[in-house]
Amino acid sequence: MEDTIKMLTHAITIQTVYVVVLMIFLGIEVISNVPSILHTPLMSGANAIHGVIVVGAIIVLGKAEPTNYAALVFGFLAVFLGTLNVVGGFVVTDRMLEMFKKRTK
């Protein structure tokens, strides 16, 4: 029984690695074929998704045990990097939208 569980766990791990690798290639292919006119709406959508991720990271960080240093460090990194991503995305989106505004002389 124990050998069966180990084999099943190993098979699931290999399948997970395959799925992640395929997702990486698919993401690169999809992003590289997006016309430049659609980058601003996609950036706004990505910002919304990352905002949800930051909220989730804050919740997980708040529920972590004070003695679980790994969870605290990874939670802090998730909040920090997610916040950087959201802020950077909004800055880029704002700059792109400024390009479409009419200039006054």
C-alpha positions as CSV (number, residue, x, y, z in Angstrom):
1,M,0.0,0.0,0.0
2,E,2.8,2.4,0.9
3,D,4.6,1.7,-2.4
4,T,1.4,2.5,-4.3
5,I,1.0,5.8,-2.6
6,K,4.7,6.7,-3.4
7,M,4.2,5.8,-7.0
8,L,1.0,7.8,-7.2
9,T,2.6,10.8,-5.6
10,H,5.5,10.6,-8.0
11,A,3.2,10.4,-11.0
12,I,1.2,13.4,-9.8
13,T,4.4,15.4,-9.3
14,I,5.6,14.6,-12.8
15,Q,2.2,15.6,-14.3
16,T,2.3,18.8,-12.4
17,V,5.8,19.6,-13.8
18,Y,4.5,18.9,-17.3
19,V,1.5,21.2,-16.8
20,V,3.6,24.0,-15.5
21,V,6.1,23.7,-18.4
22,L,3.2,23.7,-20.9
23,M,1.6,26.7,-19.2
24,I,4.9,28.6,-19.5
25,F,5.1,27.9,-23.3
26,L,1.4,28.7,-23.8
27,G,1.7,32.0,-21.9
28,I,4.8,33.0,-23.9
29,E,3.0,32.2,-27.2
30,V,-0.2,34.0,-26.2
31,I,1.5,37.1,-24.9
32,S,3.8,37.4,-27.9
33,N,0.9,37.4,-30.3
34,V,-1.2,40.1,-28.6
35,P,-1.4,43.2,-30.7
36,S,0.0,46.4,-29.1
37,I,-3.5,48.0,-29.1
38,L,-4.7,45.4,-26.6
39,H,-1.8,45.7,-24.1
40,T,-3.5,48.5,-22.0
41,P,-6.7,46.5,-21.4
42,L,-4.7,43.4,-20.6
43,M,-2.5,45.3,-18.2
44,S,-5.5,46.6,-16.4
45,G,-6.9,43.1,-16.1
46,A,-3.6,41.8,-14.8
47,N,-3.5,44.5,-12.2
48,A,-7.0,43.5,-10.9
49,I,-5.8,39.9,-10.7
50,H,-2.7,40.8,-8.8
51,G,-4.7,43.0,-6.5
52,V,-6.7,39.9,-5.5
53,I,-3.4,38.0,-5.1
54,V,-2.1,40.7,-2.7
55,V,-5.3,40.5,-0.6
56,G,-5.0,36.7,-0.4
57,A,-1.3,37.0,0.6
58,I,-2.2,39.4,3.3
59,I,-4.9,37.1,4.6
60,V,-2.5,34.1,4.6
61,L,0.2,36.1,6.2
62,G,-2.2,37.2,9.0
63,K,-3.2,33.6,9.7
64,A,0.4,32.3,9.8
65,E,1.7,31.1,13.1
66,P,4.2,33.5,14.7
67,T,6.8,30.7,15.0
68,N,6.5,29.7,11.3
69,Y,9.3,31.8,9.9
70,A,9.1,30.3,6.4
71,A,5.4,31.2,6.1
72,L,6.1,34.7,7.4
73,V,9.0,35.3,5.0
74,F,7.2,33.9,2.0
75,G,4.0,35.8,2.9
76,F,5.9,39.1,3.2
77,L,7.6,38.5,-0.1
78,A,4.3,37.7,-1.7
79,V,2.7,40.9,-0.4
80,F,5.8,43.0,-1.3
81,L,6.4,41.7,-4.8
82,G,2.6,41.6,-5.6
83,T,2.3,45.2,-4.5
84,L,5.3,46.2,-6.7
85,N,3.7,44.4,-9.6
86,V,0.3,46.2,-9.1
87,V,1.9,49.6,-8.7
88,G,4.2,49.1,-11.7
89,G,1.3,47.9,-13.8
90,F,-0.7,51.0,-13.0
91,V,2.2,53.2,-13.8
92,V,2.7,51.6,-17.2
93,T,-1.0,51.7,-17.9
94,D,-1.2,55.3,-17.0
95,R,1.8,56.1,-19.3
96,M,0.2,54.2,-22.2
97,L,-3.1,56.0,-21.7
98,E,-1.3,59.4,-21.7
99,M,-0.1,58.5,-25.3
100,F,-3.7,58.5,-26.5
101,K,-4.7,61.9,-25.0
102,K,-4.7,65.0,-27.3
103,R,-2.0,67.5,-26.6
104,T,-2.9,71.1,-26.0
105,K,-0.7,73.8,-27.4
